[in-house]
Amino acid sequence: MLIFALVTAAAAPASLDSATLPLPPDLRDSASIVSIDKAGIHTLRKGTGKMVCIADAPGDDVFDVRCYHRDFIPYFYRLQQLSAEGVPEEQMDARIEKDLESGTLHMRMQPSAGYRMYGPITALTNGGTGWTAKMTRWQSIHIPRATAEDMGLVTDNKPLMPYVMASGSLWAHVMINSPAD
């Protein structure tokens, strides 16, 4: 969940525009783009819209880009920070709950969208603005603390069927897989 892949110099490089590829075309131009590394979060492009995309980090042969609503992304940033501090994954939500209660963290508790694209860097085409069927794409609807049972969904991943990941947690979300292009 928290792993960020890096891109090799030998493969076709990802462009800044590739950071918004997971989004529907109508949301791409207005999205903010950030990068995350050990030094922190860096704004690459300040957008006017509600989506924030995390650019693929250079260094290996995997392309991994995700986009979240600007009011939900503080949760993701905090996960990254706790991970960098060595906090075990099973303790992260408890730490974040304390941050929410103390008011040191604010995040969107209403449903919000997430988008992700993951695959081999060689699956990028057109200078990093297109992709082949080797790229995996999916969307998510993040509903903090929602359970699969409450929503009438399952927790197992079946092809092209929505399912719930992290049921009942702050990271709870409905996954929607896109068919290969």
C-alpha positions as MATLAB code, in Angstrom:
seq = 'MLIFALVTAAAAPASLDSATLPLPPDLRDSASIVSIDKAGIHTLRKGTGKMVCIADAPGDDVFDVRCYHRDFIPYFYRLQQLSAEGVPEEQMDARIEKDLESGTLHMRMQPSAGYRMYGPITALTNGGTGWTAKMTRWQSIHIPRATAEDMGLVTDNKPLMPYVMASGSLWAHVMINSPAD';
ca = [
       0.000    0.000    0.000;
       2.702    2.469    0.885;
       5.364    1.508   -1.599;
       6.374    4.017   -4.249;
       8.039    2.595   -7.339;
      10.886    4.338   -9.127;
      11.656    4.654  -12.866;
      14.834    3.494  -14.647;
      16.809    5.878  -16.779;
      17.049    3.182  -19.463;
      13.269    3.005  -19.964;
      11.112    5.672  -21.535;
      10.981    8.461  -18.941;
       7.706    9.510  -17.402;
       6.792   13.111  -18.163;
       5.199   15.523  -15.725;
       1.965   15.003  -17.669;
       2.182   11.270  -16.914;
       1.444   12.093  -13.271;
      -2.171   12.861  -14.173;
      -2.757    9.816  -16.432;
      -4.888    7.937  -13.862;
      -7.407   10.807  -13.810;
     -10.325   11.194  -16.196;
      -9.211   13.598  -18.973;
     -11.500   16.391  -17.688;
      -9.619   16.505  -14.356;
      -6.023   16.354  -15.621;
      -5.291   19.996  -16.463;
      -6.488   21.329  -13.096;
      -4.796   18.725  -10.866;
      -1.884   19.590   -8.611;
       1.207   17.401   -8.949;
       3.578   16.567   -6.095;
       6.547   14.308   -5.568;
       7.383   12.510   -2.350;
      10.853   11.493   -1.236;
      12.755   11.082    2.028;
      13.057   14.875    2.307;
       9.281   15.332    2.158;
       6.569   16.497   -0.221;
       7.459   18.792   -3.116;
       4.951   20.692   -5.252;
       5.755   20.236   -8.937;
       2.618   21.970  -10.221;
       0.020   23.929   -8.270;
      -3.366   23.117   -9.751;
      -6.718   24.846   -9.524;
      -8.769   21.655   -9.112;
      -9.523   19.333   -6.231;
      -7.242   16.455   -7.209;
      -3.591   15.996   -6.186;
      -1.446   13.518   -8.112;
       1.750   11.975   -6.809;
       4.270   11.787   -9.635;
       6.209    8.638  -10.346;
       9.621    8.742   -8.695;
      12.577    8.062  -11.011;
      14.939    5.174  -10.434;
      13.472    1.785  -11.430;
      11.441    0.084  -14.129;
       7.989    0.484  -12.516;
       5.490    3.290  -13.120;
       3.285    4.042  -10.091;
       1.095    7.145   -9.966;
      -1.871    7.902   -7.717;
      -4.245   10.822   -7.344;
      -6.475   11.731   -4.384;
      -8.892   14.509   -3.448;
      -7.023   17.456   -1.889;
      -9.030   17.117    1.345;
      -8.220   13.395    1.695;
      -4.537   13.483    0.736;
      -3.370   14.712    4.183;
      -4.167   11.181    5.398;
      -1.973    9.682    2.672;
       0.835   12.131    3.460;
       0.639   11.194    7.142;
       0.829    7.503    6.237;
       4.002    8.224    4.274;
       5.484   10.155    7.192;
       4.704    7.412    9.706;
       6.116    4.794    7.362;
       9.354    6.794    7.013;
       9.529    6.935   10.826;
       9.311    3.125   10.959;
       5.848    2.925   12.522;
       4.386   -0.558   11.874;
       1.429   -0.507    9.461;
      -0.949   -2.002   12.051;
      -0.302    1.006   14.357;
      -0.741    3.766   11.776;
      -4.502    4.263   11.988;
      -4.352    4.515   15.798;
      -1.667    7.208   15.497;
      -3.680    9.043   12.851;
      -6.854    8.806   14.971;
      -4.930   10.584   17.755;
      -3.817   13.257   15.251;
      -7.436   13.757   14.162;
      -8.659   13.981   17.764;
      -5.966   16.505   18.713;
      -6.640   18.608   15.609;
      -3.085   18.264   14.264;
      -4.447   16.472   11.181;
      -7.491   17.378    9.138;
      -8.846   15.091    6.437;
     -11.975   14.620    4.430;
     -14.295   12.150    6.129;
     -16.847   12.196    3.285;
     -16.504    9.902    0.273;
     -13.862   11.018   -2.207;
     -12.246    9.585   -5.309;
      -8.827    8.087   -5.803;
      -7.152    6.983   -9.037;
      -4.071    4.835   -9.615;
      -1.998    3.538  -12.513;
       0.695    0.910  -12.017;
       2.827   -1.164  -14.343;
       6.110   -1.475  -16.176;
       7.629    1.811  -17.288;
       7.899    0.268  -20.761;
       4.069    0.321  -20.946;
       4.155    4.134  -21.217;
       3.893    5.427  -24.785;
       3.764    8.809  -26.560;
       6.473   10.372  -24.428;
       4.785    9.310  -21.186;
       1.259   10.479  -22.054;
      -0.186    7.168  -23.255;
      -0.044    3.519  -22.210;
      -0.418   -0.044  -23.402;
      -2.574   -2.862  -22.016;
       0.309   -3.893  -19.726;
      -0.576   -0.947  -17.464;
      -3.042   -1.640  -14.630;
      -5.526    1.097  -13.779;
      -8.130    1.362  -11.074;
     -10.288    3.867   -9.266;
     -11.353    3.995   -5.653;
     -13.988    5.690   -3.579;
     -12.504    6.400   -0.138;
     -15.058    6.265    2.658;
     -13.232    6.459    5.986;
     -14.453    3.917    8.567;
     -17.036    2.368    6.198;
     -17.387   -1.399    6.217;
     -18.051   -3.764    3.338;
     -21.041   -5.158    5.218;
     -22.582   -1.689    5.690;
     -22.196   -0.959    1.979;
     -23.416   -4.370    0.801;
     -20.120   -5.187   -0.907;
     -17.543   -7.949   -0.623;
     -13.882   -7.769    0.357;
     -12.499  -10.181   -2.227;
     -11.144   -8.975   -5.561;
     -13.061  -10.422   -8.504;
     -12.408   -9.213  -12.076;
     -14.342   -6.027  -12.887;
     -16.397   -6.195   -9.675;
     -16.228   -3.457   -7.017;
     -14.945   -4.615   -3.649;
     -13.878   -3.025   -0.348;
     -10.304   -2.797    0.863;
      -9.394   -1.946    4.464;
     -13.011   -2.350    5.572;
     -13.780   -0.316    8.720;
     -10.489    1.610    8.755;
      -9.663    5.206    7.888;
      -8.260    3.830    4.587;
     -11.539    2.000    3.736;
     -12.286    2.277    0.040;
     -14.295    0.709   -2.730;
     -12.016   -0.539   -5.505;
     -13.132   -0.382   -9.122;
     -10.803   -2.071  -11.598;
     -10.594   -0.754  -15.140;
     -10.478   -3.224  -18.013;
      -7.197   -3.405  -19.927;
      -7.046   -0.982  -22.849;
];
